[in-house]
C-alpha cells in the first residue's frame, strides 16, 4: 500500500494552503472542457462573421461586454480550480455539485452576456452594441431576475463545495489554519450568493421607474468584499501569526 504524503510535505499555494489535488483527474479535464465550451458559446451565440469593415467595427463594439463576461466566467473557473487543487475531493457530493456547476455555467452564459452587453450599451449611451433589444421595463426586470438567480446559484455551488470540504476536514487532515481559510472562502461565496438573491428580489418588487437600481447591488461588492478580506486577515494574523508563502516545491503556475 502506497502511503499518502503528509499535508505539511505537500506544495502550498500563495495562501499557505497544502495542495492535495495537484494530480489532474478526468473530472478536472471534463470541467476545463466545459468551461472552454461555455466561452465558445459566449462568442458564437451572439456574433456572426462580419461581411465587411463596417460590420467588423460594429462587432468589435461588443468587445467590452465580451471581456466582462469572460472575466466573470474565469472567476468561477478559478474558484473551482482552487478548490480542486486544495482538496482533491472526488466523492459523490463533490462530483454531483461539480456537474451541476458546469451545467449551469453553460446556461448562465446567455443572461451573463446580455447583462454586461446592456451595461456597456447604457454606459456608452448606445454607442457600444449589444446584439439584443430590451423593449420594456418588464424585459429589463426579467433580465435582472434571471441574472440574479443565476449568479446566486453559481456562487451558492462554490460555497457548497467549500462547505463540503469543511465537513471532510478530518479525512483531509486539514490544519486549524486551513479550516479557517476554508470557512473564510465559504463565507465570501455566501456574501456573493446573497448579493444575487437581493438583486433578483429587488428586481421583482421595485416599481418600473426604480427597477434599474436592482443591478446596482453588485457595485456594493466593491466595498463589502475588501472589508471582509481585511477583517479575515486580522483574525488570521491574531490566531496564527503571519502566513508563510514561500515553498520551493510549488508548481510553476502558482
C-alpha positions in Angstrom: 0.0 0.0 0.0 1.4 3.4 -1.1 1.5 5.8 1.8 -0.1 9.2 1.2 2.1 12.3 1.8 1.5 14.3 4.9 -0.1 17.7 4.3 2.9 19.5 5.6 5.0 17.8 2.9 2.9 19.0 0.0 3.5 22.1 -2.0 1.5 25.1 -1.0 -0.4 27.9 -2.7 0.0 31.6 -2.1 -2.3 31.5 0.9 -0.2 28.8 2.5 -2.7 26.0 1.8 -1.4 22.5 1.2 -2.3 21.4 -2.4 -3.9 17.9 -2.1 -5.3 17.8 -5.7 -2.4 18.6 -8.0 -2.9 15.4 -10.0 -5.2 16.1 -13.0 -8.2 13.9 -12.9 -10.8 13.1 -15.6 -13.3 15.3 -13.7 -10.9 18.2 -13.9 -10.4 17.6 -17.6 -14.1 17.5 -18.2 -14.7 20.7 -16.2 -12.0 22.5 -18.1 -13.5 21.4 -21.4 -17.0 22.5 -20.3 -15.7 26.0 -19.4 -13.9 26.2 -22.8 -17.2 25.3 -24.5 -19.0 27.9 -22.4 -16.6 30.5 -23.7 -17.3 29.4 -27.2 -21.0 29.9 -26.6 -20.2 33.3 -25.3 -18.8 34.3 -28.7 -20.7 32.4 -31.4 -24.2 32.6 -29.9 -24.3 36.4 -30.4 -21.9 37.1 -33.2 -21.7 36.1 -36.9 -18.7 36.5 -39.2 -18.6 40.1 -40.4 -19.1 40.6 -44.1 -17.3 44.0 -44.4 -15.3 46.5 -42.5 -18.4 48.3 -41.2 -19.8 45.1 -39.8 -16.4 44.3 -38.3 -16.2 47.6 -36.5 -19.8 47.1 -35.3 -18.9 43.6 -34.0 -15.8 45.0 -32.2 -18.0 47.3 -30.2 -19.2 44.3 -28.3 -15.7 43.6 -27.0 -16.2 45.3 -23.6 -19.3 43.1 -22.9 -17.4 40.0 -24.0 -14.4 40.9 -21.9 -16.5 41.4 -18.8 -18.4 38.2 -19.4 -15.1 36.3 -20.0 -13.8 37.7 -16.7 -16.9 36.5 -14.8 -16.7 33.0 -16.2 -13.0 32.9 -15.4 -13.8 33.9 -11.8 -15.9 30.8 -11.4 -13.3 28.6 -13.2 -10.5 29.8 -10.9 -12.8 29.3 -7.8 -13.4 25.7 -8.8 -9.7 25.1 -9.8 -8.5 26.5 -6.5 -11.0 24.3 -4.6 -10.0 21.2 -6.6 -6.2 21.8 -6.1 -6.6 22.4 -2.4 -8.7 19.4 -1.5 -8.6 16.9 -4.4 -12.1 15.6 -3.5 -13.9 13.3 -5.9 -16.5 11.7 -3.7 -20.2 11.6 -4.7 -21.2 15.1 -3.3 -18.2 16.8 -4.9 -18.9 15.2 -8.3 -22.6 16.0 -8.2 -22.0 19.6 -7.2 -19.3 20.0 -9.9 -21.5 18.5 -12.6 -24.4 20.8 -11.7 -21.9 23.7 -11.6 -20.7 23.1 -15.2 -24.3 22.6 -16.4 -25.4 25.9 -15.0 -22.4 27.8 -16.3 -23.4 26.9 -19.8 -26.9 28.2 -19.2 -25.6 31.2 -17.3 -23.7 32.3 -20.4 -26.8 33.8 -22.0 -28.0 36.2 -19.3 -24.4 37.0 -18.5 -23.6 38.3 -22.0 -26.9 40.2 -22.1 -26.3 41.7 -18.7 -22.8 43.0 -19.5 -23.8 44.0 -23.1 -26.7 46.0 -21.8 -24.4 47.6 -19.1 -21.9 48.9 -21.6 -24.6 49.9 -24.1 -26.1 52.1 -21.3 -22.8 53.5 -20.2 -21.8 54.4 -23.7 -25.2 56.0 -24.4 -25.9 53.4 -27.1 -22.5 53.6 -28.9 -21.5 50.1 -27.9 -23.6 47.4 -29.5 -25.5 44.6 -27.6 -26.9 42.3 -30.2 -30.3 42.2 -28.5 -33.1 44.6 -27.5 -34.9 45.4 -24.3 -38.3 46.7 -25.3 -40.0 47.4 -21.9 -39.5 47.6 -18.2 -40.8 44.0 -18.0 -38.0 42.8 -20.2 -35.4 44.6 -18.0 -37.0 43.2 -14.9 -36.9 39.7 -16.3 -33.2 40.1 -17.2 -32.2 41.2 -13.8 -34.2 38.4 -12.1 -32.7 35.7 -14.4 -29.2 37.1 -14.0 -29.6 37.5 -10.2 -30.9 33.9 -9.7 -28.2 32.5 -11.9 -25.5 34.4 -10.1 -26.9 33.3 -6.8 -27.0 29.6 -7.7 -23.5 29.7 -9.2 -22.0 31.3 -6.2 -24.0 29.1 -3.9 -22.5 26.0 -5.5 -18.9 27.2 -4.9 -19.9 27.9 -1.3 -21.4 24.4 -1.1 -18.1 22.9 -2.4 -16.1 24.7 0.4 -18.7 23.7 2.9 -18.3 20.1 1.9 -14.5 20.4 2.2 -15.0 21.7 5.8 -17.0 18.6 6.6 -14.2 16.4 5.3 -11.6 18.3 7.4 -10.7 15.2 9.5 -10.3 12.9 6.5 -8.3 15.5 4.6 -6.2 16.3 7.7 -6.8 20.0 7.4 -4.8 22.1 9.8 -6.6 24.7 12.0 -5.4 27.4 9.7 -6.6 25.6 6.6 -10.0 25.1 8.2 -10.1 28.8 9.0 -9.2 29.6 5.3 -11.9 27.2 4.0 -14.5 28.7 6.2 -13.4 32.2 5.1 -13.8 31.1 1.5 -17.2 29.7 2.3 -18.3 32.9 3.9 -17.1 35.0 0.9 -19.1 33.0 -1.5 -22.1 33.2 0.7 -21.9 37.0 0.5 -21.8 36.8 -3.3 -24.8 34.4 -3.2 -26.8 36.8 -1.0 -26.0 39.7 -3.4 -27.5 37.8 -6.3 -30.6 36.9 -4.3 -31.1 40.5 -3.1 -30.7 41.9 -6.7 -33.3 39.4 -8.0 -35.7 40.2 -5.2 -35.4 43.9 -5.8 -35.9 43.4 -9.5 -39.2 41.6 -8.7 -40.6 44.2 -6.3 -39.3 47.6 -7.3 -41.6 49.8 -9.4 -40.7 50.3 -13.1 -39.0 53.7 -12.6 -36.7 52.2 -9.9 -36.1 48.7 -11.3 -32.7 49.8 -12.7 -31.4 50.1 -9.2 -31.7 46.3 -8.7 -28.5 46.0 -10.7 -26.6 48.5 -8.6 -26.5 46.0 -5.7 -23.5 44.3 -7.3 -21.4 47.5 -7.0 -21.6 47.2 -3.2 -19.3 44.2 -3.5 -16.5 46.6 -4.4 -16.8 47.8 -0.8 -18.0 44.7 1.0 -15.5 42.1 -0.2 -12.4 44.2 0.6 -13.8 44.9 4.1 -14.4 41.2 4.5 -10.9 40.4 3.4 -9.4 42.9 5.8 -11.4 41.5 8.7 -10.3 37.9 7.9 -6.7 38.9 7.6 -6.8 40.5 11.0 -8.4 37.4 12.5 -5.9 35.1 10.8 -2.9 37.2 12.0 -4.3 37.2 15.5 -4.8 33.4 15.6 -2.0 32.1 13.6 0.5 34.9 13.0 1.9 35.9 9.6 1.4 33.2 6.9 4.5 31.7 5.3 4.0 31.7 1.5 7.4 30.6 0.3 7.7 27.0 -0.9 10.4 25.9 -3.4 8.3 22.9 -4.5 5.4 24.9 -5.8 4.1 24.2 -9.3 5.4 26.7 -11.9 2.0 28.3 -12.5 1.5 29.4 -8.9 
